[in-house]
Amino acid sequence: MMAANYTAIIKKDGAWWLGWIEEVPGVNAQEKTKSKLMASLREVLAEALDGLVSFRKFVIVFKGVK
């Protein structure tokens, strides 16, 4: 089973971390920490893809603030 690749754009805005998945409109998140943001984006993407694709494995490439 092949993994699909998605690109997450993340940035810090004041006290918040913001991020979204470029390839899937509406998949975005806002959290107080970068690690929580990355986890939220994975969860929201998985929910968005549920039932839309025949595979459950995906890879997110995070771009933005390090």
ABEGO torsion letter per residue (X at the ends): XBBBBBBBBBBBBEABBBBBBAABBGBBBBBABAAAAAAAAAAAAAAAABGABABABBBBBBBEBX
